[in-house]
Amino acid sequence: MILADRGSLLRKEKKKKEPADARLYTFYVNPTKILVGQARALFPILLFLAFLLQGEGVFGKRGIGAVTNVVSSTWSAPVRLAHGYLKSKPCVSCFWAAMDLDPDGIFRDDSGSEDDLLQEKEFTKELSVYLVDASPKMFGMVATNEVDEMGETFFHAAVKCISESLKAQIIGRSSDEIAICFFNTREKKNIQDLHGVYVFNVAERELLDRPTARLIKEFSGIEDSFIRHIGSRYWIEPASRENSLYNALWVAQALLRKGSIKNVSKRILIFTNEDNPFGNIYGAAKADMIRTTLQRAKDAQELGISIELLPLSSKEFDVSILYADLLGLEGEEMPLFLTSADEKLEDMANQLRKRIFSKRKVKTIMFVIASGVIIEVNAYALIRPSVPGAIMWLDSVTNLPLKMERTFVCADTGALVEQPRMHFQEFNGEMVKFTVEELAEIKKVSDGHLHLLGFKPLDCLKDYHNLRPSTFIYPTDEDIVGSTCAFVALHRSMVRLQRFAVAFYGSSTHPQLVALVAQDEIISSSGQLEPPGMHMIYLPYSDDIRYPEELQIDAGTPRATDDQIKKASALLRRIDLKDFSVCQFSNPALQRHYGILQALALGEDEMPNVKDETLPDEEGMAKPGVVRAIEEFKFAVYGENHDQEEAAKKGSTTEASKKRKAIYEVALKESASYDWADLAENGKLKDLTVMELKNYLTAHGLPVTGKKEVLISRILTHLGK
Amino acid sequence: MARNKEALVLVVDVGPTMHDILPDIEKLFTMLVQKKLMYSKNDEVGIVLFGTEETKNDLQKEVGGYLHVVVLQDIKVVDDVTMDNLRELPRGNRNGDFLDAIVVGMDMLIKKFGPTNKGKHRLCLITDAQHPVKEPDEGSKADQVNTIGQLMKSHGVRLDCIVVKVKLAMSVQQKAADENIDLLNQFAKNTISKIIHVDGPTSLLGALRTRNISPVTVYRGDLELSSSMKIKVWVYKKTAEEKFPTLKKYSDKAPRNDKFATHELKIDYEYKNTEDFGKVVPPEQRIKGYRYGPQVVPISTAEWEAVKFRPEKSVKLLGFTDSSNIMRHYYMKDVYVFIPEPGDTKAILAVSSLVRAMKEMNKVAILRCVWRQGQGNVIIGVLTPNISSADNIPDSFYLNVLPFAEDVREFQFPSFNNLPASRQPNELQQEASDNLVKMLDLAPAGQEELLKPELTPNPVLQRFYQSLYLRSKHPDAQLPQLDASLLRITGPDSDILSELKSEVDNFRKQIELRDNPKKRRSTKRALLEKPSGSNEEAAAVVKAIDYHNAGPSAVKVEKIGCSNPLKDFEEMMARRDGSKWVEKAIKEMQDHIYGLLENSYKGDNYLNAIECLTALRNSCIQEQEPKKFNDFLHYLCENQKTLDLRDFFELLSSKNITLITKTEAADSDVKMEDAKLLPIKNEIISQE
């Protein structure tokens, strides 16, 4: 299996959408094309660049692949080159990388329209540096209450958490870049050559880069070799002048140097269980160290880097000693950072996992409560279907990406045309025309704000009042002070009075009636389960609701008797999922998809065996009590001889199956009279009629749908041509 | 008759008590016919009116009686004539008898289609059901209804009754109305009939299914409780979004005289090699590359097929759980409905007992569903009970799709209780909020629920079909505004708000909102100061004036709003029903521009203002009112210091927006050469 490992080409992914200005867009995509296309001419320069940058290993066996790889790291220079080139060559049609979302359509939703609130747009890329404390204290055991539970180290918890989040990130947010950096290590490895800081990395990857399969694999297994290769050592001692925390921040800041602050957000996440790193030194030396460290943190923050702390501790982690100042926390924000004492490792890991991804809002919405009362809320996409990422079309010979070119062709004259501004709809024999702007104008029935219409009791919101995943809203005082106060007041009233709000969300593309359901906060030992706020539920309109249950109307519709209901109740009690929580299953299709990709990306031969967690619990179902309850229910509703009756029904073949069988036999006979292999060999299949082709397909149990070409290609595939 | 073809007889009460609502009924019918013209051109429609002075129907000729019932149109395929008939229904002056009218409608259907049961036949009755039906010659009214019901059943006719609520004057009528509703309900026993009560124009527009989509099962097969206990079910979609139609792309390249031109644009996709310009890579040489982080893994379709996830078609029960375990906001998609296999008594009983047990115990079921063989994924869904409201409809389940672990993002938000005191409501504020939530009630006890999704039309689609119809008649017509009766969907009802003025005012007073001083963003500030962008005011200023003369775009603009000032301005200028409008429009526009400039922060409104100014200038030239524009520009000039408009005037001169000259409008006293200089000159002088 050959890998097309070309980071640069993938940077195009964000531009899946059709660009407004074709030329501008072309500029964005084409540099690589030019680079690859003119590789021969540029080759010496590239090699030189590569030599300068990478220093070693470029002239390896990977040949041109390696070169493009290097080019990707020197992205900006070729862009300028390419830009100049392109200016002289205007083009009519648009180009973009040949990508399709969800190629097989298995995750395709019938409701395909995109709403701005539905898809979380990645406005910004996120660059994160994980700073993991590796001091001996981190290798202490987490206190566990249960005796039989294996003791685990804090270090293990941090590593496990990071590798889990990396796995999630490579699937969901693969454009984000990360670096992993240990501090308080015996060995050192960093550009500045500072003591006690070790930047972890794997081959074919920059220090700060998107996570790769190899990174995840090697990082997950790092614990075994950590002590041997990297080692743990606490540097901040009275005698030593080293300050590993300071060093770590400096290294992290240097790693985060790339990228403009305008369109990327930069974060440093510190994993530590030491709330008082300078606890064992005293006097002027201590004051000095604290001062310089805080200054270093402040410098980083002034460069737009946010520093976050993920405390691991079995006792209370006191942020006020140092970290409150380091993080720049203000008084009111403090409580959020306190983790409760005596936590189980699992709970701690849970909290880490939740905090490791920063919240990304989808949009800020104005919420018009009444005329003159407008507050501001942020919308978040807490629940959205995860689908496999877009595919890229590659040339099967070279494994290089292809670009897709789209042209508009006039159906009458065959002339190439610019992107049309005019659309039409046939209506009553007329061709009714609208411009693109007019269509947008029709859809714009409101002003983009969320307008409160009124309140209803919660039972007015029926189970079938749903179309799409909900959106979460939480107030913000950023622009309008008082928003939070107004929102909280309404929230409390709604929760107490058991009401939901009906509102109209007038987005320009997809205005919709919505229900706002107030959700109270739910907290468990492992942290917040449900955040407080409101969920915006998209309501159907009258034409979106169907009444299929009314199709079959029969005056003699039977109803269950009390006894039957009693038996059913007994069954419900037996098969009860006590602690069912909504997202306890992972998606088997998605897991398998990425499992296969990971195996292939790492060059493993064996395909992973992904367990399908969604299958019913056979063992539980086979328990005598459950079986008895089912049998009793079955007897109550189906009567005594149900199985025999069913078997009898099956024995007598229905009309339809008889007919199917007859068709099959005819097809088998008919298709036997041709030499299909010979016809296929000589390209004569196209001379046959569709009926004749279908005979073959029916006889071989293949689908018979599609146009003639499709049928032929299906036959060819079946023949193995 | 094709399977999906429908024959529909509209039976409409046009008596005096209906006159108020008739314009909305006309709109509803127009929409109905429009959709039929677009999606089901072969459907047939007949129109019966009752409550008219005159009488015109076959039954009257044949057997006598059936007075005051007029067949406006026999059952025939929908066309323009149908549309025109329905757009202006005659007003009647009699109190109609809906039973007579139903019989006339039935008679039309039976005569036209005879005993054949093919296709769908539907009667749609719209009445306020206020006036008593006359006593039959023999038997009781109820007997009569039964007879008609039997007839309907045997001919497979469906009955939809839309009962419009009107205020009743006398108790006598109340009695009659109750009796009528009972009679209509009686139909439901024998036939597929449905009564919908509507309380106003908005819900009327949503009351009639305007487009018929024949339902298709998503799944037919077993609902497996265990390997030994299975229930035969059919699964349909319960909700599915009706989409904005996809319009074709238009090409004007075809010769003008080509009658057969399709004017369509096709899109061609080509995959090209990145190394070699213009070299098209044929489909068989393409391979799909799947992304894993920064890597792209090429896998051929055949290889992928061999390894990918492939579950068996089945619907299996995982277990039951308390309904409180499933939060409402976890519902992911549109909704399915599980009905027991029609005709299978055992399945109906099994579903019924489960539904009732689940309802009683407040439980839901968790299912794993694979609808089709070969489907590449599974869904986990929550099954909720639905106890049937009608005797002749079996109990059923609804199924909502739940998220997988990968679909949920567990962001953490600060607890409301931990917020600083300044962001938490005090007692008075909480009370004001409680009152607002209590009083702004859309489902008051004893009244019809307002804005029920079942009765709420889609405003965008309504507007599209209106535009479509208008454009098909007048290709150059302006787009119509949103119909006045739909404004109740997009913004609060001004009637309700004015009733609740004290609650709203109290809430406004208690909750102090102000701009964050740290951030100065003028757009938002403008919004706070002037709530005129809100819909409520729009609702107040746009009034429906006359449905008949004005056609679909019944709403006229009387004021320039913030949302679309240019359009409002143009429409006001175009009004010819009074000379004051031009003057008013100009004045309003000037105020609007001044407001924009006044509220501008670092020039962010300048472009808007220039747009408006250009529109004003053009209109002033057209209306020969140059002085109004020139004076205004001078006025701005004078105020430029207070408003800090230096940049604005620079922008003006760069865009060549000048005073109106004599050449452009004869009334102007500005010479060509002075026009451009004047504001600038003034500016220089004022600077010196």
Interface residues (C-beta under 8 A of the other chain):
Chain A: M1 I2 L3 A4 D5 R6 G7 L9 L10 E13 T32 K33 V36 G37 A39 A98 P103 D104 I106 F107 D109 D110 S111 S113 A168 I170 I171 G172 S174 D209 R210 P211 T212 A213 E332 P335 L336 R353 K354 R355 F357 K359 M366 V368 I369 A370 S371 G372 V373 I374 I375 E376 Y380 A381 L382 I383 R384 P385 S386 P388 G389 A390 I391 M392 W393 L394 D395 S396 V397 T398 N399 L400 P401 L402 K403 M404 E405 R406 T407 F408 V409 C410 A411 D412 T413 A415 V417 P420 M422 H423 F424 Q425 E426 F427 N428 E430 M431 V432 K433 F434 E438 L439 E441 I442 K443 V445 S446 D447 H449 H451 L452 L453 G454 F455 K456 P457 C460 L461 D463 Y464 H465 N466 L467 R468 P469 S470 F472 Y474 D477 E478 D479 I480 V481 G482 S483 T484 C485 A486 V488 A489 L490 H491 R492 S493 M494 R496 L497 R499 A501 V502 F504 G506 P511 L513 V517 Q519 E521 I523 G527 Q528 E530 P531 P532 G533 H535 I537 L539 P540 Y541 S542 D543 D544 I545 R546 P548 E549 E550 L551 Q552 I553 D554 A555 T557 P558 R559 A560 T561 Q564 I565 K566 K567 A568 S569 L571 L572 R573 I575 D576 L577 K578 D579 F580 S581 V582 C583 Q584 F585 S586 N587 P588 A589 L590 R592 H593 Y594 I596 L597 Q598 L600 A601 M607 V610 D612 T614 L615 P616 D617 M621 V626 V627 I630 E631 F633 K634 A636 V637 Y638 G639 H642
Chain B: Q34 L37 M38 D79 D80 K189 N190 T191 I192 K194 G206 A207 R209 T210 R211 I213 P215 L225 S226 S227 S228 M229 Y236 K237 K238 T239 A240 E241 E242 K243 F244 P245 L247 K248 K249 Y250 S251 D252 K253 A254 D258 A261 T262 H263 E264 L265 K266 I267 D268 Y269 E270 Y271 K272 N273 T274 E275 D276 F277 V281 Q285 R286 I287 K288 G289 Y290 R291 Y292 G293 P294 Q295 V296 V297 P298 I299 S300 W304 V307 K308 F309 P311 K316 L317 L318 G319 F320 T321 N325 I326 M327 R328 H329 Y330 Y331 M332 K333 D334 V335 V337 I339 P342 G343 T345 K346 I348 L349 A350 S352 S353 L354 V355 R356 A357 M358 E360 M361 K363 I366 R368 Q375 G376 N377 V378 I380 T384 N386 S388 D391 N392 I393 P394 D395 S396 Y398 N400 L402 P403 F404 A405 E406 D407 V408 R409 E410 F411 Q412 F413 P414 S415 F416 N417 N418 L419 P420 S422 R423 Q424 P425 Q429 Q430 A432 S433 D434 L436 V437 K438 L440 D441 L442 A443 E449 L450 L451 K452 P453 E454 L455 T456 P457 N458 P459 V460 L461 R463 F464 S467 L468 Y469 R471 S472 P475 L479 L482 L486 R488 I489 T490 G491 P492 D493 I496 L497 V504 F507 R508 I511 E512 L513 R514 D515 N516 P517 K519 R521 K524 L527 L528 P531 G533 S534 N535 E536 E537 S563
